[in-house]
Amino acid sequence: MTALPERYKDAVQFAFGDTPTLMDELLALVLSGRKTATCGALRDVKDAQEPMPEVGRRDVVLDGAGKPAAVIETTEVRICRFDAVDADFARDEGEGDLSLAHWREAHEAYFARNGGFAPDMELICERFRLVETLNADKNA
């Protein structure tokens, strides 16, 4: 198992996606540099009383097996309605064909299966940079 470096022991840990397969797919996009943004429903953070992303904070990204795989640093956070997300943000999410149409279709399905979807729902839109890859071979 990947050992978490001491400097990240108190970091927020999370995985992109809602299934192990999707978690690994999205992590691969982060590691390749294609995915530099993400979003989540504001209601989910409020309901779960999870910490809001903060510019400058470093978080540990988990893989589909729940193992630490990478560290990202938040560079921008804004609240935006789903129907106001623009093509630049959709592209920076790095998924599919990078189009706004694909982003809307995939994210509508994601939110529908994770608590409900509405075109005017508020999202936490976050941009980030990859800081470090956590690899069992490097950190053993």
N, C-alpha and C positions, 0 to 999 in steps of 0.2 A: 504494500500500500504506500502511496505517496505520503511522505512525511511533510507536514505543514511547517514551513520555516517559522521560528519563534517570533519574528517580526510581524507575522500575520495571525498570531494565535487569537487575537481579539477582533479580527476583521469580520464583517458581515460575510456569511457564506450563502450562496444561492446557485441555482442552475437555471439556464435559459430553457424555456419549454416546459411541457407538462407530461411528457413520457420519456423514458430512458432513451429511446431512439431519437426523438426530437432534441433532447438535451445534448446528445453526442453530435448531431448534425449542426446545431447552432454553435456549439463549442468549436467545431472544426472551422466554421466560418470566422469566428473570432480569431482563432490561431492563425488562419491564413491572411488575416488583415482585411478581409472583405466586409465583415460585420463590425461596425464602429458605433452602433446605436441600438437601442432597445426601448420598448415601452411596456407599460403595464397599466391595468385599470386602477385609477386612484382609489376606488371603493375597496379594492383588495388590500391595499396598504392600510387604509383606515380601519377596515373590519378586522384584520389580523393584528393590528397595532404593530406593524413592522416599521422599521426605520425608513424614512424617506431617503432617496439618494441625495448625496451632498457633493457639490463640486469639490474636488481634491481628495475625497475619500477613496481609499483602495479597498476593493472587495475581492473575495476569493470565489472563483467560478468553479463549480463542481461538474464532473462529467455525469453520464447517465447512470453510473454505478455509485454515485455519491462521493467520489474521491476528488480531492482538490486537484485542479488541472491548470489553472491560470489565475493571474491577478490582473484586474483592470482598475483604472483610475477614472472616476467621473470627471468629465470636462464641461458638461452643460446639463442643466435640468430645467424643464419647463412643463407647465400643465397646458394641455391642448385638447380640444375636442377631437374625437375620432374623425369626424367629417372635415376637420380643418388641417389634418396632417398633410404635408406637401410632398411632392415628388422627391425633393432632396432628402428628406428624412427617410422616406421609403427606400430610396437607393442605399442610404447609409446603414439601414437594417441588414442589407446584404443578402436577402433571401430571394429565391426564385429568379425571375428574369429582371429583378431590380426595379420593376415598374410600380407605379402607384396602384394600378388596377390589381396586380398580383398581391401587393401588400394589403389592400383593402379586403380582398377575398379571403386570404389566409388568416388575417387578424380578426375578421368578423367571425369566421368559424372557430378560431381559438377562444375568443371571448364568449361566444355562444355556449361552448361546452364547459366554460369555467366561470359560471355565475351570471351570464346573460349579456346580450349585446344590445346597444342602442346607438344610432348614428351620432347622437349628441353626448355620448358618455365621455367623461373626462379621463384623459390618459396622462400618465407621467412619462414624458418623453425625455430620454437620457442619451447623451452622447458620451463616449468613453474612449480611452486608449488602452491598448494592451501594454502592461508593464513588465510582466514576467510569465514565462511558462513554467509550471511546476511539473517536473518530470521525475519519476521514481529513480531513473538512472543518475540524474544530476544531484538529487537530494538525499540519496540513501546513505 
